[in-house]
Amino acid sequence: QVQLVESGGGLVQPGGSLRLSCEASGSIVSISAMGWYRQAPGTERELVATITSGGGRNYVGGSTNYADPVKGRFTISRDKNTVDLQMNILKPEDTAVYYCNAAVLAGPTYKFLEVWGQGTLVTVSS
């Protein structure tokens, strides 16, 4: 019913920047929250950043949350069914598969879904 597709991953040198994008598609009534998670080799999946919808249209007034290791370096943003992650001052420890996540009210049955993308690889290395 609902799919998330990530893009923008790749190889970047330490100190560089990369922008990830995720688009939700399918039978979507609304999306209350979207976020990014990552999983490095040999580790558990961890939260990177989330953004929740505000009370206005076009998700105006939403709030954001960031994991401590990325605060001040990463920025999450939302527009319609798309969530982006701007990653600056990248470090080798940022290397991971990054996954998009969304809390979706799906139609036509108004079923609530927690949806994950397939992931995009980010490698930070010189």
N, CA, C and O of each residue as an XYZ file, in Angstrom:
504
protein
N       0.816     -1.206      0.000
C       0.000      0.000      0.000
C       0.854      1.263      0.000
O       0.599      2.187     -0.772
N       1.859      1.305      0.855
C       2.708      2.475      1.005
C       4.165      2.058      0.890
O       4.585      1.051      1.458
N       4.917      2.840      0.155
C       6.341      2.586     -0.011
C       7.147      3.836      0.278
O       6.697      4.952      0.019
N       8.353      3.641      0.820
C       9.317      4.706      1.014
C      10.552      4.384      0.194
O      11.078      3.274      0.264
N      11.012      5.344     -0.578
C      12.186      5.154     -1.411
C      13.219      6.210     -1.074
O      12.964      7.407     -1.207
N      14.398      5.757     -0.633
C      15.484      6.663     -0.285
C      16.408      6.877     -1.480
O      16.517      6.026     -2.363
N      17.067      8.027     -1.486
C      18.063      8.323     -2.497
C      19.083      9.293     -1.924
O      18.835      9.932     -0.901
N      20.224      9.403     -2.579
C      21.231     10.374     -2.199
C      22.451      9.819     -1.494
O      23.393     10.564     -1.226
N      22.460      8.541     -1.189
C      23.615      7.956     -0.540
C      24.799      7.874     -1.481
O      24.656      7.991     -2.698
N      25.973      7.670     -0.898
C      27.173      7.567     -1.699
C      28.420      7.694     -0.866
O      28.383      7.590      0.360
N      29.529      7.921     -1.547
C      30.834      8.068     -0.912
C      31.194      9.537     -0.794
O      31.077     10.290     -1.761
N      31.631      9.946      0.390
C      32.023     11.328      0.623
C      33.224     11.345      1.568
O      33.356     10.470      2.423
N      34.090     12.332      1.415
C      35.257     12.434      2.274
C      34.900     13.058      3.614
O      33.916     13.793      3.704
N      35.678     12.783      4.659
C      35.423     13.416      5.958
C      35.378     14.932      5.841
O      36.196     15.537      5.148
N      34.413     15.541      6.525
C      34.212     16.974      6.448
C      33.294     17.406      5.333
O      32.910     18.574      5.264
N      32.937     16.491      4.463
C      32.073     16.801      3.344
C      30.608     16.765      3.710
O      30.249     16.572      4.872
N      29.761     16.953      2.708
C      28.321     17.011      2.903
C      27.608     16.070      1.949
O      28.112     15.735      0.877
N      26.431     15.656      2.367
C      25.593     14.790      1.565
C      24.144     15.056      1.937
O      23.841     15.351      3.093
N      23.251     14.952      0.966
C      21.834     15.173      1.220
C      21.048     13.932      0.824
O      21.087     13.502     -0.329
N      20.339     13.364      1.784
C      19.485     12.218      1.544
C      18.048     12.667      1.358
O      17.621     13.664      1.940
N      17.302     11.928      0.544
C      15.906     12.240      0.313
C      15.091     10.958      0.363
O      15.559      9.897     -0.050
N      13.875     11.064      0.868
C      12.972      9.928      0.957
C      11.581     10.376      0.553
O      11.067     11.366      1.074
N      10.968      9.650     -0.376
C       9.623      9.974     -0.830
C       8.668      8.828     -0.530
O       8.944      7.672     -0.851
N       7.544      9.163      0.087
C       6.503      8.193      0.362
C       5.473      8.207     -0.759
O       5.100      9.271     -1.253
N       5.020      7.034     -1.157
C       4.020      6.930     -2.209
C       3.049      5.802     -1.891
O       3.354      4.903     -1.107
N       1.876      5.864     -2.512
C       0.859      4.859     -2.296
C      -0.435      5.474     -1.811
O      -0.685      6.661     -2.020
N      -1.256      4.666     -1.162
C      -2.557      5.116     -0.663
C      -2.383      5.778      0.699
O      -2.576      5.148      1.739
N      -2.019      7.044      0.678
C      -1.697      7.785      1.893
C      -2.769      8.822      2.175
O      -3.082      9.658      1.327
N      -3.323      8.760      3.365
C      -4.248      9.785      3.830
C      -3.474     10.929      4.479
O      -3.713     12.099      4.182
N      -2.552     10.583      5.361
C      -1.717     11.573      6.012
C      -0.480     10.897      6.576
O      -0.448      9.680      6.760
N       0.536     11.704      6.847
C       1.762     11.242      7.479
C       2.009     12.115      8.703
O       2.212     13.322      8.576
N       1.992     11.515      9.871
C       2.126     12.286     11.100
C       3.577     12.541     11.484
O       3.878     13.519     12.168
N       4.477     11.663     11.046
C       5.884     11.829     11.375
C       6.742     11.100     10.360
O       6.331     10.084      9.799
N       7.925     11.620     10.129
C       8.906     10.963      9.285
C      10.266     11.097      9.957
O      10.490     12.000     10.763
N      11.165     10.186      9.613
C      12.472     10.248     10.238
C      13.514      9.438      9.508
O      13.229      8.725      8.546
N      14.727      9.569      9.995
C      15.870      8.837      9.480
C      16.529      8.047     10.594
O      16.712      8.549     11.703
N      16.879      6.818     10.295
C      17.619      5.947     11.183
C      18.827      5.412     10.431
O      18.881      5.484      9.204
N      19.795      4.878     11.163
C      20.958      4.317     10.497
C      21.451      3.085     11.232
O      21.208      2.908     12.425
N      22.146      2.242     10.492
C      22.708      1.030     11.056
C      24.096      0.815     10.479
O      24.255      0.578      9.282
N      25.093      0.901     11.340
C      26.470      0.652     10.955
C      26.769     -0.839     11.091
O      26.065     -1.544     11.813
N      27.798     -1.326     10.411
C      28.141     -2.748     10.511
C      28.363     -3.188     11.952
O      29.101     -2.543     12.696
N      27.728     -4.280     12.341
C      27.892     -4.830     13.671
C      27.170     -4.093     14.774
O      27.407     -4.373     15.949
N      26.297     -3.162     14.438
C      25.565     -2.389     15.434
C      24.066     -2.504     15.224
O      23.600     -2.975     14.186
N      23.315     -2.060     16.237
C      21.869     -2.000     16.113
C      21.453     -0.727     15.392
O      22.183      0.265     15.389
N      20.291     -0.763     14.790
C      19.760      0.417     14.135
C      19.480      1.498     15.180
O      18.924      1.213     16.240
N      19.866      2.733     14.879
C      19.700      3.831     15.818
C      19.030      5.020     15.153
O      19.111      5.208     13.939
N      18.371      5.810     15.972
C      17.717      7.018     15.493
C      18.749      8.058     15.095
O      19.757      8.241     15.777
N      18.490      8.736     13.988
C      19.297      9.874     13.565
C      18.525     11.169     13.800
O      19.002     12.060     14.503
N      17.344     11.272     13.217
C      16.528     12.465     13.356
C      15.091     12.151     12.986
O      14.833     11.291     12.144
N      14.159     12.848     13.616
C      12.747     12.722     13.283
C      12.123     14.105     13.179
O      12.629     15.078     13.737
N      11.014     14.169     12.455
C      10.255     15.406     12.342
C       8.777     15.063     12.404
O       8.303     14.186     11.681
N       8.047     15.761     13.273
C       6.622     15.525     13.449
C       5.827     16.656     12.828
O       6.319     17.776     12.692
N       4.592     16.353     12.454
C       3.742     17.328     11.795
C       3.149     18.303     12.800
O       2.806     17.933     13.923
N       3.035     19.562     12.373
C       2.356     20.557     13.165
C       0.875     20.584     12.857
O       0.363     19.749     12.112
N       0.186     21.569     13.450
C      -1.256     21.641     13.276
C      -1.712     22.267     11.976
O      -2.863     22.087     11.578
N      -0.844     22.991     11.311
C      -1.201     23.661     10.078
C      -1.015     22.786      8.845
O      -0.494     21.674      8.928
N      -1.447     23.303      7.713
C      -1.254     22.585      6.461
C       0.206     22.629      6.034
O       0.971     23.497      6.454
N       0.567     21.682      5.198
C       1.932     21.575      4.690
C       2.963     21.371      5.798
O       4.136     21.710      5.642
N       2.507     20.814      6.914
C       3.373     20.408      8.018
C       4.065     21.576      8.703
O       5.128     21.407      9.300
N       3.479     22.740      8.623
C       4.019     23.912      9.296
C       3.866     23.753     10.808
O       2.816     23.331     11.293
N       4.922     24.096     11.547
C       4.876     24.031     12.998
C       5.321     22.713     13.590
O       5.188     22.505     14.796
N       5.842     21.823     12.777
C       6.328     20.557     13.273
C       7.595     20.713     14.093
O       8.286     21.728     14.007
N       7.890     19.695     14.889
C       9.079     19.709     15.726
C      10.071     18.658     15.253
O       9.706     17.688     14.589
N      11.332     18.871     15.609
C      12.393     17.963     15.198
C      13.111     17.400     16.409
O      13.094     17.986     17.492
N      13.740     16.256     16.208
C      14.519     15.605     17.245
C      15.762     15.003     16.608
O      15.682     14.381     15.549
N      16.918     15.187     17.255
C      18.177     14.700     16.720
C      18.924     13.872     17.745
O      18.903     14.166     18.940
N      19.580     12.840     17.265
C      20.486     12.086     18.119
C      21.701     12.941     18.455
O      22.134     13.760     17.644
N      22.247     12.752     19.645
C      23.372     13.573     20.094
C      24.557     13.593     19.127
O      25.124     14.664     18.907
N      24.960     12.461     18.539
C      26.139     12.493     17.664
C      25.998     13.356     16.413
O      27.002     13.721     15.801
N      24.755     13.689     16.020
C      24.570     14.448     14.784
C      24.072     15.862     15.028
O      23.918     16.625     14.075
N      23.819     16.230     16.266
C      23.330     17.563     16.569
C      24.328     18.620     16.117
O      25.527     18.517     16.379
N      23.814     19.635     15.434
C      24.660     20.694     14.926
C      25.264     20.404     13.573
O      25.824     21.303     12.944
N      25.165     19.171     13.107
C      25.731     18.798     11.813
C      24.672     18.386     10.801
O      24.807     18.671      9.611
N      23.616     17.715     11.263
C      22.561     17.220     10.382
C      21.305     18.064     10.549
O      21.040     18.594     11.627
N      20.535     18.183      9.470
C      19.267     18.895      9.496
C      18.212     18.086      8.761
O      18.407     17.692      7.611
N      17.091     17.841      9.435
C      15.991     17.127      8.814
C      14.922     18.129      8.391
O      14.668     19.105      9.097
N      14.298     17.888      7.245
C      13.253     18.766      6.751
C      12.178     17.944      6.060
O      12.422     16.820      5.621
N      10.988     18.519      5.970
C       9.833     17.804      5.433
C       9.060     18.685      4.460
O       8.886     19.881      4.694
N       8.604     18.091      3.378
C       7.771     18.772      2.402
C       6.838     17.741      1.789
O       7.278     16.849      1.062
N       5.534     17.865      2.086
C       4.531     16.923      1.585
C       4.900     15.504      1.985
O       4.988     15.201      3.175
N       5.117     14.631      1.009
C       5.432     13.237      1.296
C       6.919     12.934      1.235
O       7.319     11.777      1.098
N       7.737     13.972      1.337
C       9.179     13.822      1.234
C       9.863     14.311      2.501
O       9.490     15.345      3.055
N      10.859     13.571      2.955
C      11.692     13.997      4.064
C      13.147     13.951      3.606
O      13.581     12.982      2.984
N      13.890     15.006      3.918
C      15.289     15.107      3.543
C      16.164     15.126      4.783
O      15.718     15.493      5.870
N      17.402     14.728      4.606
C      18.398     14.809      5.667
C      19.651     15.427      5.085
O      20.356     14.800      4.295
N      19.928     16.664      5.480
C      21.146     17.341      5.074
C      22.237     17.001      6.078
O      22.105     17.296      7.266
N      23.303     16.390      5.611
C      24.380     15.938      6.469
C      25.640     16.740      6.154
O      26.163     16.676      5.042
N      26.120     17.492      7.137
C      27.314     18.312      6.984
C      28.402     17.849      7.948
O      28.129     17.165      8.934
N      29.624     18.233      7.646
C      30.787     17.890      8.466
C      30.774     16.395      8.775
O      30.883     15.987      9.931
N      30.644     15.608      7.753
C      30.538     14.169      7.920
C      31.822     13.568      8.481
O      32.927     14.007      8.163
N      31.646     12.558      9.319
C      32.742     11.864      9.970
C      32.721     10.393      9.574
O      31.672      9.872      9.197
N      33.867      9.716      9.655
C      33.881      8.283      9.346
C      32.860      7.480     10.150
O      32.306      6.504      9.644
N      32.608      7.877     11.388
C      31.642      7.163     12.212
C      30.198      7.357     11.764
O      29.298      6.703     12.292
N      29.961      8.246     10.798
C      28.642      8.392     10.207
C      28.362      7.324      9.155
O      27.234      7.202      8.679
N      29.367      6.564      8.796
C      29.205      5.515      7.793
C      28.174      4.495      8.254
O      28.310      3.907      9.327
N      27.148      4.288      7.444
C      26.065      3.380      7.800
C      25.084      3.287      6.643
O      25.154      4.057      5.686
N      24.175      2.337      6.747
C      23.007      2.322      5.886
C      21.944      3.180      6.551
O      21.590      2.951      7.708
N      21.438      4.157      5.832
C      20.450      5.076      6.366
C      19.061      4.684      5.873
O      18.844      4.485      4.678
N      18.125      4.576      6.818
C      16.774      4.131      6.522
C      15.764      5.238      6.791
O      15.835      5.923      7.812
N      14.837      5.403      5.881
C      13.734      6.328      6.058
C      12.589      5.629      6.785
O      12.350      4.439      6.584
N      11.889      6.375      7.627
C      10.774      5.836      8.393
C       9.616      6.827      8.366
O       9.828      8.040      8.365
N       8.387      6.304      8.346
C       7.214      7.171      8.365
C       6.072      6.523      9.118
O       5.864      5.312      9.041
N       5.335      7.344      9.845
C       4.089      6.935     10.481
C       2.959      7.408      9.582
O       2.713      8.607      9.456
N       2.273      6.456      8.958
C       1.343      6.753      7.876
C      -0.063      6.278      8.208
O      -0.252      5.161      8.689
N      -1.045      7.129      7.949
C      -2.440      6.716      7.938
C      -2.775      6.399      6.491
O      -2.816      7.295      5.647
N      -3.012      5.134      6.205
C      -3.190      4.670      4.839
C      -4.660      4.532      4.466
O      -5.503      4.193      5.296
N      -4.942      4.801      3.204
C      -6.287      4.608      2.693
C      -6.358      3.381      1.816
O      -5.337      2.801      1.446
N      -7.573      2.996      1.490
C      -8.862      3.609      1.820
C      -9.457      3.153      3.142
O     -10.550      3.597      3.493
N      -8.785      2.283      3.892
C      -9.323      1.715      5.119
C      -8.877      2.455      6.379
O      -9.243      2.058      7.485
N      -8.104      3.506      6.232
C      -7.609      4.304      7.357
C      -6.823      3.442      8.349
O      -6.987      3.562      9.563
N      -5.992      2.595      7.822
C      -5.122      1.764      8.639
C      -3.826      2.506      8.943
O      -3.219      3.099      8.051
N      -3.404      2.470     10.209
C      -2.165      3.111     10.609
C      -0.993      2.172     10.355
O      -1.023      1.007     10.751
N       0.037      2.685      9.693
C       1.189      1.878      9.328
C       2.484      2.535      9.755
O       2.628      3.755      9.689
N       3.424      1.717     10.193
C       4.796      2.138     10.399
C       5.587      1.572      9.224
O       5.700      0.355      9.077
N       6.130      2.449      8.391
C       6.725      2.043      7.122
C       8.215      2.361      7.103
O       8.642      3.414      7.576
N       8.994      1.448      6.555
C      10.439      1.609      6.420
C      10.855      1.529      4.963
O      10.294      0.758      4.185
N      11.845      2.333      4.603
C      12.460      2.208      3.305
C      13.495      1.098      3.301
O      13.775      0.495      4.337
N      14.061      0.831      2.135
C      15.033     -0.243      2.007
C      16.449      0.169      2.389
O      17.316     -0.689      2.557
N      16.691      1.454      2.528
C      17.977      1.937      2.971
C      18.863      2.428      1.841
O      18.761      1.968      0.703
N      19.735      3.372      2.173
C      20.729      3.873      1.242
C      22.067      3.972      1.976
O      22.125      4.449      3.109
N      23.127      3.527      1.334
C      24.437      3.446      1.973
C      25.172      4.764      1.898
O      25.301      5.362      0.830
N      25.657      5.212      3.055
C      26.511      6.390      3.152
C      27.874      5.942      3.660
O      27.978      5.339      4.728
N      28.911      6.237      2.897
C      30.268      5.889      3.282
C      31.105      7.151      3.376
O      31.215      7.905      2.408
N      31.695      7.382      4.543
C      32.534      8.556      4.776
C      33.967      8.062      4.943
O      34.307      7.438      5.948
N      34.791      8.346      3.960
C      36.159      7.838      3.966
C      37.033      8.692      3.063
O      36.572      9.221      2.052
N      38.299      8.820      3.439
C      39.262      9.526      2.619
C      40.092      8.565      1.783
O      40.961      8.997      1.025
